[in-house]
Every structure is written in C-alpha cells, then in structure tokens.
Amino acid sequence: MARTMWDSTVGKKTVMAVSGLIMLAYLVVHMIGNLKIYFGAGEFNHYAHWLRTLGEPFMHYEWTLWLIRIVLVVAVVAHATSAYQLSRRDIRARPSKYVHGRPRASYATRTMRWGGVILGLFVVWHVLDLTTGTVHPGRFEHGHPYQNVVSDFSHWYSNVIYIVAMLALGLHIRHGFWSAAQTLGVGSRTRDRALKTIADVLALLLTAGFIAVPVGVMTGVVS
C-alpha cells in the first residue's frame, strides 16, 4: 500500500507537501530564534545553549536537537527526492517545449526547480559555515554563536550568499505553501485568495526576518 502510494503522482506530491510544511514550521521557529541576536550576545548565546539542553532531564544533552535534525534531514531528502522524480516524470510526459513560448506560470513557479537547487547548496554551505566552522571566513569559536555570526557577516561574500539564498527561499515558500494547500485538499475557489495572501505574507516575513541578521551586522546595529 505504501509503495503504491509512493509510486503515484499524488503520493509524491503529498510527500512533498507534508515535508515542505515540516520544514516551513522549522523555518518560522529558526527565524524567531535568529532575531534574538538583536538582544545582544548574552541573550543569543543563552538561546543557542538552551537548544542543546531542550528536554532535560528527560532527554540527555543535545538529544532533542539531534532528533530535530534527523526529522529535518528526512524531510529534506523526501522533499528533494519527490521533487526530482516528479520533475523527471513531467519531462517524460512533455518531451518537447511548447510552440508558443509565453509562460503562464508565475516567476516563482518557473524558478521552483532552480530555487530548490540553490537552497540545497545553501544548506550544505550554511552547516559548514556556522555549525562546523569548516568554511567560516573568520575565526570560528565553538560555543560562541553570536561572535561567529558577527564574524561571518562581516565579510561581503557571506552576505551575498545568504541574501541570495533567502530571496530564493521566499519565492520557494510563496509558491510551495499554496501548492501544498492544494495537494492536501485545503484549497478551494473561495479559499484561494486567502491562501495566496497567507503564502505572500509568510514568504515576505521569513525573507525579511532572515535577511535582517546580515543587514544588522552590515549596518553596525549588531556588533
């Protein structure tokens, strides 16, 4: 039954929708946590430490954080795999381009595939940059996330990479949220306008919220 569901187009779209909403929920929480950087080093570092002690004493140190990471990895892999397989299926179904080249889809729709690739590469870079410190451009100090973020966004190319990725994220969310609603049967003629408005607001708030961190460092508000 599960195999049959996965093999179907509807099944793959459902997996994409559910995994996308899981990642969206994480992004909302992650953005709110990032904005704590405006309250100073003590507040931001304390928040980062709290994440590692979440669930104690029932959960051991970092167990909850690792559980969240595992869920996210599963969601990302499921989302990317479904997207790739649906894309290949779509190409096989329509091997030739339309004669009339005027696109009917929105800009966000047409860039979903490339946006997904950009975001996938960004996630790898982001982990290596601010989690492991492998590609961090400055002096990386484990246990000092505030200082690492300020050091990171003090370099122009880190800002460029981050901001471009967040713009791609906004476009991805704008189309993805509405698409997920349609797949899960929430959408209807009477709700479409409201769903599109929610998608626009979510995309705008998340993009602005994430970009606010490098902008804060660049302008000296966060230092």
PyMOL commands that place a pseudoatom at each C-alpha (Angstrom):
pseudoatom trace, name=CA, resn=MET, resi=1, chain=A, elem=C, hetatm=0, pos=[0.000, 0.000, 0.000]
pseudoatom trace, name=CA, resn=ALA, resi=2, chain=A, elem=C, hetatm=0, pos=[2.726, 2.458, 0.986]
pseudoatom trace, name=CA, resn=ARG, resi=3, chain=A, elem=C, hetatm=0, pos=[4.765, 1.506, -2.089]
pseudoatom trace, name=CA, resn=THR, resi=4, chain=A, elem=C, hetatm=0, pos=[1.773, 2.010, -4.370]
pseudoatom trace, name=CA, resn=MET, resi=5, chain=A, elem=C, hetatm=0, pos=[1.104, 5.402, -2.796]
pseudoatom trace, name=CA, resn=TRP, resi=6, chain=A, elem=C, hetatm=0, pos=[4.739, 6.457, -3.203]
pseudoatom trace, name=CA, resn=ASP, resi=7, chain=A, elem=C, hetatm=0, pos=[4.817, 5.407, -6.855]
pseudoatom trace, name=CA, resn=SER, resi=8, chain=A, elem=C, hetatm=0, pos=[1.787, 7.531, -7.704]
pseudoatom trace, name=CA, resn=THR, resi=9, chain=A, elem=C, hetatm=0, pos=[1.994, 11.210, -8.646]
pseudoatom trace, name=CA, resn=VAL, resi=10, chain=A, elem=C, hetatm=0, pos=[-0.493, 12.076, -5.914]
pseudoatom trace, name=CA, resn=GLY, resi=11, chain=A, elem=C, hetatm=0, pos=[1.622, 10.216, -3.357]
pseudoatom trace, name=CA, resn=LYS, resi=12, chain=A, elem=C, hetatm=0, pos=[4.796, 12.051, -4.314]
pseudoatom trace, name=CA, resn=LYS, resi=13, chain=A, elem=C, hetatm=0, pos=[3.000, 15.403, -4.211]
pseudoatom trace, name=CA, resn=THR, resi=14, chain=A, elem=C, hetatm=0, pos=[1.631, 14.545, -0.773]
pseudoatom trace, name=CA, resn=VAL, resi=15, chain=A, elem=C, hetatm=0, pos=[5.126, 13.692, 0.473]
pseudoatom trace, name=CA, resn=MET, resi=16, chain=A, elem=C, hetatm=0, pos=[6.368, 16.997, -0.945]
pseudoatom trace, name=CA, resn=ALA, resi=17, chain=A, elem=C, hetatm=0, pos=[3.557, 18.914, 0.735]
pseudoatom trace, name=CA, resn=VAL, resi=18, chain=A, elem=C, hetatm=0, pos=[3.948, 17.322, 4.192]
pseudoatom trace, name=CA, resn=SER, resi=19, chain=A, elem=C, hetatm=0, pos=[7.762, 17.518, 4.184]
pseudoatom trace, name=CA, resn=GLY, resi=20, chain=A, elem=C, hetatm=0, pos=[7.569, 21.109, 2.964]
pseudoatom trace, name=CA, resn=LEU, resi=21, chain=A, elem=C, hetatm=0, pos=[5.246, 22.100, 5.808]
pseudoatom trace, name=CA, resn=ILE, resi=22, chain=A, elem=C, hetatm=0, pos=[7.575, 20.432, 8.336]
pseudoatom trace, name=CA, resn=MET, resi=23, chain=A, elem=C, hetatm=0, pos=[10.469, 22.500, 7.003]
pseudoatom trace, name=CA, resn=LEU, resi=24, chain=A, elem=C, hetatm=0, pos=[8.312, 25.632, 6.963]
pseudoatom trace, name=CA, resn=ALA, resi=25, chain=A, elem=C, hetatm=0, pos=[7.437, 25.179, 10.654]
pseudoatom trace, name=CA, resn=TYR, resi=26, chain=A, elem=C, hetatm=0, pos=[11.132, 24.804, 11.433]
pseudoatom trace, name=CA, resn=LEU, resi=27, chain=A, elem=C, hetatm=0, pos=[11.989, 27.934, 9.425]
pseudoatom trace, name=CA, resn=VAL, resi=28, chain=A, elem=C, hetatm=0, pos=[9.473, 30.039, 11.363]
pseudoatom trace, name=CA, resn=VAL, resi=29, chain=A, elem=C, hetatm=0, pos=[10.968, 28.933, 14.700]
pseudoatom trace, name=CA, resn=HIS, resi=30, chain=A, elem=C, hetatm=0, pos=[14.512, 29.291, 13.359]
pseudoatom trace, name=CA, resn=MET, resi=31, chain=A, elem=C, hetatm=0, pos=[13.867, 32.837, 12.158]
pseudoatom trace, name=CA, resn=ILE, resi=32, chain=A, elem=C, hetatm=0, pos=[12.410, 33.892, 15.505]
pseudoatom trace, name=CA, resn=GLY, resi=33, chain=A, elem=C, hetatm=0, pos=[15.458, 32.433, 17.241]
pseudoatom trace, name=CA, resn=ASN, resi=34, chain=A, elem=C, hetatm=0, pos=[17.820, 34.235, 14.846]
pseudoatom trace, name=CA, resn=LEU, resi=35, chain=A, elem=C, hetatm=0, pos=[16.233, 37.595, 15.643]
pseudoatom trace, name=CA, resn=LYS, resi=36, chain=A, elem=C, hetatm=0, pos=[17.321, 37.183, 19.274]
pseudoatom trace, name=CA, resn=ILE, resi=37, chain=A, elem=C, hetatm=0, pos=[20.707, 38.378, 18.032]
pseudoatom trace, name=CA, resn=TYR, resi=38, chain=A, elem=C, hetatm=0, pos=[19.312, 41.927, 18.299]
pseudoatom trace, name=CA, resn=PHE, resi=39, chain=A, elem=C, hetatm=0, pos=[19.101, 41.479, 22.082]
pseudoatom trace, name=CA, resn=GLY, resi=40, chain=A, elem=C, hetatm=0, pos=[22.843, 41.062, 22.456]
pseudoatom trace, name=CA, resn=ALA, resi=41, chain=A, elem=C, hetatm=0, pos=[25.476, 38.360, 22.785]
pseudoatom trace, name=CA, resn=GLY, resi=42, chain=A, elem=C, hetatm=0, pos=[24.289, 37.102, 26.167]
pseudoatom trace, name=CA, resn=GLU, resi=43, chain=A, elem=C, hetatm=0, pos=[20.702, 36.548, 25.036]
pseudoatom trace, name=CA, resn=PHE, resi=44, chain=A, elem=C, hetatm=0, pos=[21.683, 34.939, 21.717]
pseudoatom trace, name=CA, resn=ASN, resi=45, chain=A, elem=C, hetatm=0, pos=[24.326, 32.629, 23.191]
pseudoatom trace, name=CA, resn=HIS, resi=46, chain=A, elem=C, hetatm=0, pos=[21.979, 31.624, 26.004]
pseudoatom trace, name=CA, resn=TYR, resi=47, chain=A, elem=C, hetatm=0, pos=[19.310, 30.719, 23.436]
pseudoatom trace, name=CA, resn=ALA, resi=48, chain=A, elem=C, hetatm=0, pos=[21.817, 28.591, 21.485]
pseudoatom trace, name=CA, resn=HIS, resi=49, chain=A, elem=C, hetatm=0, pos=[22.788, 26.780, 24.707]
pseudoatom trace, name=CA, resn=TRP, resi=50, chain=A, elem=C, hetatm=0, pos=[19.110, 26.277, 25.630]
pseudoatom trace, name=CA, resn=LEU, resi=51, chain=A, elem=C, hetatm=0, pos=[18.553, 24.467, 22.329]
pseudoatom trace, name=CA, resn=ARG, resi=52, chain=A, elem=C, hetatm=0, pos=[21.131, 21.893, 23.382]
pseudoatom trace, name=CA, resn=THR, resi=53, chain=A, elem=C, hetatm=0, pos=[19.549, 21.348, 26.796]
pseudoatom trace, name=CA, resn=LEU, resi=54, chain=A, elem=C, hetatm=0, pos=[15.972, 21.229, 25.473]
pseudoatom trace, name=CA, resn=GLY, resi=55, chain=A, elem=C, hetatm=0, pos=[14.046, 18.376, 27.089]
pseudoatom trace, name=CA, resn=GLU, resi=56, chain=A, elem=C, hetatm=0, pos=[16.402, 17.854, 30.022]
pseudoatom trace, name=CA, resn=PRO, resi=57, chain=A, elem=C, hetatm=0, pos=[16.460, 15.988, 32.316]
pseudoatom trace, name=CA, resn=PHE, resi=58, chain=A, elem=C, hetatm=0, pos=[14.267, 13.509, 30.411]
pseudoatom trace, name=CA, resn=MET, resi=59, chain=A, elem=C, hetatm=0, pos=[16.419, 13.939, 27.300]
pseudoatom trace, name=CA, resn=HIS, resi=60, chain=A, elem=C, hetatm=0, pos=[20.193, 13.960, 27.512]
pseudoatom trace, name=CA, resn=TYR, resi=61, chain=A, elem=C, hetatm=0, pos=[22.283, 16.920, 26.356]
pseudoatom trace, name=CA, resn=GLU, resi=62, chain=A, elem=C, hetatm=0, pos=[21.649, 17.639, 22.633]
pseudoatom trace, name=CA, resn=TRP, resi=63, chain=A, elem=C, hetatm=0, pos=[19.364, 14.619, 22.175]
pseudoatom trace, name=CA, resn=THR, resi=64, chain=A, elem=C, hetatm=0, pos=[16.333, 16.767, 21.343]
pseudoatom trace, name=CA, resn=LEU, resi=65, chain=A, elem=C, hetatm=0, pos=[18.407, 18.896, 18.977]
pseudoatom trace, name=CA, resn=TRP, resi=66, chain=A, elem=C, hetatm=0, pos=[19.664, 15.795, 17.178]
pseudoatom trace, name=CA, resn=LEU, resi=67, chain=A, elem=C, hetatm=0, pos=[16.112, 14.446, 16.968]
pseudoatom trace, name=CA, resn=ILE, resi=68, chain=A, elem=C, hetatm=0, pos=[15.040, 17.695, 15.295]
pseudoatom trace, name=CA, resn=ARG, resi=69, chain=A, elem=C, hetatm=0, pos=[17.989, 17.455, 12.917]
pseudoatom trace, name=CA, resn=ILE, resi=70, chain=A, elem=C, hetatm=0, pos=[17.099, 13.884, 11.972]
pseudoatom trace, name=CA, resn=VAL, resi=71, chain=A, elem=C, hetatm=0, pos=[13.484, 14.840, 11.257]
pseudoatom trace, name=CA, resn=LEU, resi=72, chain=A, elem=C, hetatm=0, pos=[14.696, 17.744, 9.121]
pseudoatom trace, name=CA, resn=VAL, resi=73, chain=A, elem=C, hetatm=0, pos=[17.135, 15.581, 7.165]
pseudoatom trace, name=CA, resn=VAL, resi=74, chain=A, elem=C, hetatm=0, pos=[14.376, 13.050, 6.460]
pseudoatom trace, name=CA, resn=ALA, resi=75, chain=A, elem=C, hetatm=0, pos=[12.045, 15.877, 5.380]
pseudoatom trace, name=CA, resn=VAL, resi=76, chain=A, elem=C, hetatm=0, pos=[14.699, 17.432, 3.107]
pseudoatom trace, name=CA, resn=VAL, resi=77, chain=A, elem=C, hetatm=0, pos=[15.578, 14.097, 1.475]
pseudoatom trace, name=CA, resn=ALA, resi=78, chain=A, elem=C, hetatm=0, pos=[11.908, 13.181, 0.990]
pseudoatom trace, name=CA, resn=HIS, resi=79, chain=A, elem=C, hetatm=0, pos=[11.129, 16.629, -0.424]
pseudoatom trace, name=CA, resn=ALA, resi=80, chain=A, elem=C, hetatm=0, pos=[14.109, 16.671, -2.810]
pseudoatom trace, name=CA, resn=THR, resi=81, chain=A, elem=C, hetatm=0, pos=[13.556, 13.083, -3.970]
pseudoatom trace, name=CA, resn=SER, resi=82, chain=A, elem=C, hetatm=0, pos=[9.861, 13.670, -4.639]
pseudoatom trace, name=CA, resn=ALA, resi=83, chain=A, elem=C, hetatm=0, pos=[10.605, 16.921, -6.477]
pseudoatom trace, name=CA, resn=TYR, resi=84, chain=A, elem=C, hetatm=0, pos=[13.246, 15.285, -8.670]
pseudoatom trace, name=CA, resn=GLN, resi=85, chain=A, elem=C, hetatm=0, pos=[11.085, 12.290, -9.542]
pseudoatom trace, name=CA, resn=LEU, resi=86, chain=A, elem=C, hetatm=0, pos=[8.059, 14.463, -10.310]
pseudoatom trace, name=CA, resn=SER, resi=87, chain=A, elem=C, hetatm=0, pos=[10.233, 16.694, -12.472]
pseudoatom trace, name=CA, resn=ARG, resi=88, chain=A, elem=C, hetatm=0, pos=[11.548, 13.710, -14.450]
pseudoatom trace, name=CA, resn=ARG, resi=89, chain=A, elem=C, hetatm=0, pos=[8.023, 12.360, -14.814]
pseudoatom trace, name=CA, resn=ASP, resi=90, chain=A, elem=C, hetatm=0, pos=[6.833, 15.735, -16.091]
pseudoatom trace, name=CA, resn=ILE, resi=91, chain=A, elem=C, hetatm=0, pos=[9.683, 15.918, -18.627]
pseudoatom trace, name=CA, resn=ARG, resi=92, chain=A, elem=C, hetatm=0, pos=[8.906, 12.426, -19.919]
pseudoatom trace, name=CA, resn=ALA, resi=93, chain=A, elem=C, hetatm=0, pos=[5.247, 13.342, -20.278]
pseudoatom trace, name=CA, resn=ARG, resi=94, chain=A, elem=C, hetatm=0, pos=[6.076, 16.528, -22.213]
pseudoatom trace, name=CA, resn=PRO, resi=95, chain=A, elem=C, hetatm=0, pos=[9.378, 15.904, -24.027]
pseudoatom trace, name=CA, resn=SER, resi=96, chain=A, elem=C, hetatm=0, pos=[9.054, 18.882, -26.380]
pseudoatom trace, name=CA, resn=LYS, resi=97, chain=A, elem=C, hetatm=0, pos=[8.680, 22.533, -25.481]
pseudoatom trace, name=CA, resn=TYR, resi=98, chain=A, elem=C, hetatm=0, pos=[5.513, 24.405, -26.208]
pseudoatom trace, name=CA, resn=VAL, resi=99, chain=A, elem=C, hetatm=0, pos=[5.428, 26.146, -29.585]
pseudoatom trace, name=CA, resn=HIS, resi=100, chain=A, elem=C, hetatm=0, pos=[4.126, 29.347, -28.059]
pseudoatom trace, name=CA, resn=GLY, resi=101, chain=A, elem=C, hetatm=0, pos=[6.742, 30.424, -25.556]
pseudoatom trace, name=CA, resn=ARG, resi=102, chain=A, elem=C, hetatm=0, pos=[4.710, 32.801, -23.422]
pseudoatom trace, name=CA, resn=PRO, resi=103, chain=A, elem=C, hetatm=0, pos=[4.809, 31.343, -19.894]
pseudoatom trace, name=CA, resn=ARG, resi=104, chain=A, elem=C, hetatm=0, pos=[1.559, 31.139, -17.984]
pseudoatom trace, name=CA, resn=ALA, resi=105, chain=A, elem=C, hetatm=0, pos=[3.081, 30.303, -14.620]
pseudoatom trace, name=CA, resn=SER, resi=106, chain=A, elem=C, hetatm=0, pos=[4.336, 32.891, -12.143]
pseudoatom trace, name=CA, resn=TYR, resi=107, chain=A, elem=C, hetatm=0, pos=[8.021, 33.706, -11.767]
pseudoatom trace, name=CA, resn=ALA, resi=108, chain=A, elem=C, hetatm=0, pos=[8.116, 31.739, -8.503]
pseudoatom trace, name=CA, resn=THR, resi=109, chain=A, elem=C, hetatm=0, pos=[6.613, 28.679, -10.194]
pseudoatom trace, name=CA, resn=ARG, resi=110, chain=A, elem=C, hetatm=0, pos=[9.103, 28.774, -13.060]
pseudoatom trace, name=CA, resn=THR, resi=111, chain=A, elem=C, hetatm=0, pos=[12.044, 29.049, -10.665]
pseudoatom trace, name=CA, resn=MET, resi=112, chain=A, elem=C, hetatm=0, pos=[10.974, 26.382, -8.155]
pseudoatom trace, name=CA, resn=ARG, resi=113, chain=A, elem=C, hetatm=0, pos=[13.431, 23.822, -9.508]
pseudoatom trace, name=CA, resn=TRP, resi=114, chain=A, elem=C, hetatm=0, pos=[16.432, 26.129, -9.608]
pseudoatom trace, name=CA, resn=GLY, resi=115, chain=A, elem=C, hetatm=0, pos=[15.377, 27.619, -6.286]
pseudoatom trace, name=CA, resn=GLY, resi=116, chain=A, elem=C, hetatm=0, pos=[15.417, 24.154, -4.759]
pseudoatom trace, name=CA, resn=VAL, resi=117, chain=A, elem=C, hetatm=0, pos=[18.935, 23.532, -6.066]
pseudoatom trace, name=CA, resn=ILE, resi=118, chain=A, elem=C, hetatm=0, pos=[20.133, 26.892, -4.701]
pseudoatom trace, name=CA, resn=LEU, resi=119, chain=A, elem=C, hetatm=0, pos=[18.598, 26.169, -1.293]
pseudoatom trace, name=CA, resn=GLY, resi=120, chain=A, elem=C, hetatm=0, pos=[20.074, 22.668, -1.200]
pseudoatom trace, name=CA, resn=LEU, resi=121, chain=A, elem=C, hetatm=0, pos=[23.572, 24.015, -1.858]
pseudoatom trace, name=CA, resn=PHE, resi=122, chain=A, elem=C, hetatm=0, pos=[22.996, 26.798, 0.673]
pseudoatom trace, name=CA, resn=VAL, resi=123, chain=A, elem=C, hetatm=0, pos=[22.026, 24.345, 3.426]
pseudoatom trace, name=CA, resn=VAL, resi=124, chain=A, elem=C, hetatm=0, pos=[25.320, 22.479, 2.928]
pseudoatom trace, name=CA, resn=TRP, resi=125, chain=A, elem=C, hetatm=0, pos=[27.284, 25.742, 2.983]
pseudoatom trace, name=CA, resn=HIS, resi=126, chain=A, elem=C, hetatm=0, pos=[25.355, 27.064, 5.995]
pseudoatom trace, name=CA, resn=VAL, resi=127, chain=A, elem=C, hetatm=0, pos=[26.081, 23.944, 8.076]
pseudoatom trace, name=CA, resn=LEU, resi=128, chain=A, elem=C, hetatm=0, pos=[29.773, 24.014, 7.140]
pseudoatom trace, name=CA, resn=ASP, resi=129, chain=A, elem=C, hetatm=0, pos=[29.881, 27.738, 7.886]
pseudoatom trace, name=CA, resn=LEU, resi=130, chain=A, elem=C, hetatm=0, pos=[28.046, 28.275, 11.172]
pseudoatom trace, name=CA, resn=THR, resi=131, chain=A, elem=C, hetatm=0, pos=[27.704, 24.761, 12.620]
pseudoatom trace, name=CA, resn=THR, resi=132, chain=A, elem=C, hetatm=0, pos=[31.055, 23.101, 11.998]
pseudoatom trace, name=CA, resn=GLY, resi=133, chain=A, elem=C, hetatm=0, pos=[33.042, 26.238, 11.127]
pseudoatom trace, name=CA, resn=THR, resi=134, chain=A, elem=C, hetatm=0, pos=[34.740, 24.423, 8.226]
pseudoatom trace, name=CA, resn=VAL, resi=135, chain=A, elem=C, hetatm=0, pos=[34.246, 27.223, 5.679]
pseudoatom trace, name=CA, resn=HIS, resi=136, chain=A, elem=C, hetatm=0, pos=[33.807, 30.062, 8.166]
pseudoatom trace, name=CA, resn=PRO, resi=137, chain=A, elem=C, hetatm=0, pos=[35.616, 33.126, 6.764]
pseudoatom trace, name=CA, resn=GLY, resi=138, chain=A, elem=C, hetatm=0, pos=[36.817, 34.423, 10.133]
pseudoatom trace, name=CA, resn=ARG, resi=139, chain=A, elem=C, hetatm=0, pos=[37.816, 32.983, 13.483]
pseudoatom trace, name=CA, resn=PHE, resi=140, chain=A, elem=C, hetatm=0, pos=[35.267, 30.328, 14.437]
pseudoatom trace, name=CA, resn=GLU, resi=141, chain=A, elem=C, hetatm=0, pos=[34.709, 29.747, 18.171]
pseudoatom trace, name=CA, resn=HIS, resi=142, chain=A, elem=C, hetatm=0, pos=[32.664, 26.737, 19.270]
pseudoatom trace, name=CA, resn=GLY, resi=143, chain=A, elem=C, hetatm=0, pos=[30.111, 27.731, 21.886]
pseudoatom trace, name=CA, resn=HIS, resi=144, chain=A, elem=C, hetatm=0, pos=[30.067, 31.397, 20.820]
pseudoatom trace, name=CA, resn=PRO, resi=145, chain=A, elem=C, hetatm=0, pos=[27.360, 31.630, 18.109]
pseudoatom trace, name=CA, resn=TYR, resi=146, chain=A, elem=C, hetatm=0, pos=[26.888, 35.406, 18.441]
pseudoatom trace, name=CA, resn=GLN, resi=147, chain=A, elem=C, hetatm=0, pos=[30.537, 36.110, 17.758]
pseudoatom trace, name=CA, resn=ASN, resi=148, chain=A, elem=C, hetatm=0, pos=[30.563, 33.595, 14.890]
pseudoatom trace, name=CA, resn=VAL, resi=149, chain=A, elem=C, hetatm=0, pos=[27.556, 35.216, 13.210]
pseudoatom trace, name=CA, resn=VAL, resi=150, chain=A, elem=C, hetatm=0, pos=[29.026, 38.710, 13.506]
pseudoatom trace, name=CA, resn=SER, resi=151, chain=A, elem=C, hetatm=0, pos=[32.368, 37.485, 12.181]
pseudoatom trace, name=CA, resn=ASP, resi=152, chain=A, elem=C, hetatm=0, pos=[30.659, 35.681, 9.317]
pseudoatom trace, name=CA, resn=PHE, resi=153, chain=A, elem=C, hetatm=0, pos=[28.557, 38.604, 8.111]
pseudoatom trace, name=CA, resn=SER, resi=154, chain=A, elem=C, hetatm=0, pos=[31.468, 40.986, 8.397]
pseudoatom trace, name=CA, resn=HIS, resi=155, chain=A, elem=C, hetatm=0, pos=[32.603, 39.506, 5.057]
pseudoatom trace, name=CA, resn=TRP, resi=156, chain=A, elem=C, hetatm=0, pos=[30.730, 40.726, 1.985]
pseudoatom trace, name=CA, resn=TYR, resi=157, chain=A, elem=C, hetatm=0, pos=[30.579, 37.387, 0.182]
pseudoatom trace, name=CA, resn=SER, resi=158, chain=A, elem=C, hetatm=0, pos=[28.903, 35.689, 3.150]
pseudoatom trace, name=CA, resn=ASN, resi=159, chain=A, elem=C, hetatm=0, pos=[26.214, 38.362, 2.986]
pseudoatom trace, name=CA, resn=VAL, resi=160, chain=A, elem=C, hetatm=0, pos=[25.751, 37.888, -0.759]
pseudoatom trace, name=CA, resn=ILE, resi=161, chain=A, elem=C, hetatm=0, pos=[25.415, 34.098, -0.461]
pseudoatom trace, name=CA, resn=TYR, resi=162, chain=A, elem=C, hetatm=0, pos=[22.989, 34.376, 2.441]
pseudoatom trace, name=CA, resn=ILE, resi=163, chain=A, elem=C, hetatm=0, pos=[20.786, 37.105, 0.960]
pseudoatom trace, name=CA, resn=VAL, resi=164, chain=A, elem=C, hetatm=0, pos=[20.538, 35.422, -2.462]
pseudoatom trace, name=CA, resn=ALA, resi=165, chain=A, elem=C, hetatm=0, pos=[19.565, 32.156, -0.747]
pseudoatom trace, name=CA, resn=MET, resi=166, chain=A, elem=C, hetatm=0, pos=[16.912, 33.905, 1.375]
pseudoatom trace, name=CA, resn=LEU, resi=167, chain=A, elem=C, hetatm=0, pos=[15.397, 35.552, -1.699]
pseudoatom trace, name=CA, resn=ALA, resi=168, chain=A, elem=C, hetatm=0, pos=[15.224, 32.114, -3.325]
pseudoatom trace, name=CA, resn=LEU, resi=169, chain=A, elem=C, hetatm=0, pos=[13.637, 30.805, -0.114]
pseudoatom trace, name=CA, resn=GLY, resi=170, chain=A, elem=C, hetatm=0, pos=[10.948, 33.498, -0.247]
pseudoatom trace, name=CA, resn=LEU, resi=171, chain=A, elem=C, hetatm=0, pos=[9.997, 32.572, -3.813]
pseudoatom trace, name=CA, resn=HIS, resi=172, chain=A, elem=C, hetatm=0, pos=[10.021, 28.877, -2.906]
pseudoatom trace, name=CA, resn=ILE, resi=173, chain=A, elem=C, hetatm=0, pos=[7.699, 29.408, 0.073]
pseudoatom trace, name=CA, resn=ARG, resi=174, chain=A, elem=C, hetatm=0, pos=[5.393, 31.727, -1.873]
pseudoatom trace, name=CA, resn=HIS, resi=175, chain=A, elem=C, hetatm=0, pos=[4.556, 29.041, -4.397]
pseudoatom trace, name=CA, resn=GLY, resi=176, chain=A, elem=C, hetatm=0, pos=[5.181, 25.992, -2.215]
pseudoatom trace, name=CA, resn=PHE, resi=177, chain=A, elem=C, hetatm=0, pos=[2.725, 26.907, 0.559]
pseudoatom trace, name=CA, resn=TRP, resi=178, chain=A, elem=C, hetatm=0, pos=[-0.141, 27.438, -1.862]
pseudoatom trace, name=CA, resn=SER, resi=179, chain=A, elem=C, hetatm=0, pos=[0.772, 24.289, -3.801]
pseudoatom trace, name=CA, resn=ALA, resi=180, chain=A, elem=C, hetatm=0, pos=[0.876, 22.233, -0.583]
pseudoatom trace, name=CA, resn=ALA, resi=181, chain=A, elem=C, hetatm=0, pos=[-2.574, 23.504, 0.370]
pseudoatom trace, name=CA, resn=GLN, resi=182, chain=A, elem=C, hetatm=0, pos=[-3.952, 22.366, -2.994]
pseudoatom trace, name=CA, resn=THR, resi=183, chain=A, elem=C, hetatm=0, pos=[-2.303, 18.944, -2.691]
pseudoatom trace, name=CA, resn=LEU, resi=184, chain=A, elem=C, hetatm=0, pos=[-3.661, 18.359, 0.816]
pseudoatom trace, name=CA, resn=GLY, resi=185, chain=A, elem=C, hetatm=0, pos=[-7.168, 19.374, -0.236]
pseudoatom trace, name=CA, resn=VAL, resi=186, chain=A, elem=C, hetatm=0, pos=[-7.316, 22.609, 1.754]
pseudoatom trace, name=CA, resn=GLY, resi=187, chain=A, elem=C, hetatm=0, pos=[-7.605, 24.840, -1.300]
pseudoatom trace, name=CA, resn=SER, resi=188, chain=A, elem=C, hetatm=0, pos=[-10.859, 25.800, -2.979]
pseudoatom trace, name=CA, resn=ARG, resi=189, chain=A, elem=C, hetatm=0, pos=[-12.206, 28.636, -5.104]
pseudoatom trace, name=CA, resn=THR, resi=190, chain=A, elem=C, hetatm=0, pos=[-13.385, 30.508, -2.031]
pseudoatom trace, name=CA, resn=ARG, resi=191, chain=A, elem=C, hetatm=0, pos=[-10.107, 29.977, -0.139]
pseudoatom trace, name=CA, resn=ASP, resi=192, chain=A, elem=C, hetatm=0, pos=[-7.582, 30.516, -2.924]
pseudoatom trace, name=CA, resn=ARG, resi=193, chain=A, elem=C, hetatm=0, pos=[-7.267, 34.264, -2.394]
pseudoatom trace, name=CA, resn=ALA, resi=194, chain=A, elem=C, hetatm=0, pos=[-6.772, 33.839, 1.361]
pseudoatom trace, name=CA, resn=LEU, resi=195, chain=A, elem=C, hetatm=0, pos=[-4.222, 31.042, 0.858]
pseudoatom trace, name=CA, resn=LYS, resi=196, chain=A, elem=C, hetatm=0, pos=[-2.267, 33.093, -1.667]
pseudoatom trace, name=CA, resn=THR, resi=197, chain=A, elem=C, hetatm=0, pos=[-2.288, 36.049, 0.730]
pseudoatom trace, name=CA, resn=ILE, resi=198, chain=A, elem=C, hetatm=0, pos=[-1.007, 33.837, 3.567]
pseudoatom trace, name=CA, resn=ALA, resi=199, chain=A, elem=C, hetatm=0, pos=[1.700, 32.481, 1.240]
pseudoatom trace, name=CA, resn=ASP, resi=200, chain=A, elem=C, hetatm=0, pos=[2.757, 36.016, 0.285]
pseudoatom trace, name=CA, resn=VAL, resi=201, chain=A, elem=C, hetatm=0, pos=[2.851, 37.180, 3.922]
pseudoatom trace, name=CA, resn=LEU, resi=202, chain=A, elem=C, hetatm=0, pos=[4.794, 34.108, 5.070]
pseudoatom trace, name=CA, resn=ALA, resi=203, chain=A, elem=C, hetatm=0, pos=[7.310, 34.495, 2.243]
pseudoatom trace, name=CA, resn=LEU, resi=204, chain=A, elem=C, hetatm=0, pos=[7.762, 38.197, 2.965]
pseudoatom trace, name=CA, resn=LEU, resi=205, chain=A, elem=C, hetatm=0, pos=[8.104, 37.814, 6.742]
pseudoatom trace, name=CA, resn=LEU, resi=206, chain=A, elem=C, hetatm=0, pos=[10.536, 34.900, 6.544]
pseudoatom trace, name=CA, resn=THR, resi=207, chain=A, elem=C, hetatm=0, pos=[12.678, 36.546, 3.878]
pseudoatom trace, name=CA, resn=ALA, resi=208, chain=A, elem=C, hetatm=0, pos=[12.787, 39.858, 5.769]
pseudoatom trace, name=CA, resn=GLY, resi=209, chain=A, elem=C, hetatm=0, pos=[13.353, 38.134, 9.111]
pseudoatom trace, name=CA, resn=PHE, resi=210, chain=A, elem=C, hetatm=0, pos=[16.314, 36.078, 7.915]
pseudoatom trace, name=CA, resn=ILE, resi=211, chain=A, elem=C, hetatm=0, pos=[17.873, 38.928, 5.924]
pseudoatom trace, name=CA, resn=ALA, resi=212, chain=A, elem=C, hetatm=0, pos=[17.563, 41.197, 8.983]
pseudoatom trace, name=CA, resn=VAL, resi=213, chain=A, elem=C, hetatm=0, pos=[20.505, 39.361, 10.586]
pseudoatom trace, name=CA, resn=PRO, resi=214, chain=A, elem=C, hetatm=0, pos=[23.207, 40.123, 7.967]
pseudoatom trace, name=CA, resn=VAL, resi=215, chain=A, elem=C, hetatm=0, pos=[21.716, 43.611, 7.491]
pseudoatom trace, name=CA, resn=GLY, resi=216, chain=A, elem=C, hetatm=0, pos=[22.027, 44.200, 11.233]
pseudoatom trace, name=CA, resn=VAL, resi=217, chain=A, elem=C, hetatm=0, pos=[25.709, 43.246, 11.142]
pseudoatom trace, name=CA, resn=MET, resi=218, chain=A, elem=C, hetatm=0, pos=[26.423, 45.269, 7.982]
pseudoatom trace, name=CA, resn=THR, resi=219, chain=A, elem=C, hetatm=0, pos=[24.830, 48.398, 9.441]
pseudoatom trace, name=CA, resn=GLY, resi=220, chain=A, elem=C, hetatm=0, pos=[26.561, 48.020, 12.791]
pseudoatom trace, name=CA, resn=VAL, resi=221, chain=A, elem=C, hetatm=0, pos=[23.333, 47.559, 14.764]
pseudoatom trace, name=CA, resn=VAL, resi=222, chain=A, elem=C, hetatm=0, pos=[24.605, 44.091, 15.655]
pseudoatom trace, name=CA, resn=SER, resi=223, chain=A, elem=C, hetatm=0, pos=[28.297, 44.124, 16.512]
for i in range(1, 223): cmd.bond("trace and resi %d" % i, "trace and resi %d" % (i + 1))
show_as sticks, trace
zoom trace
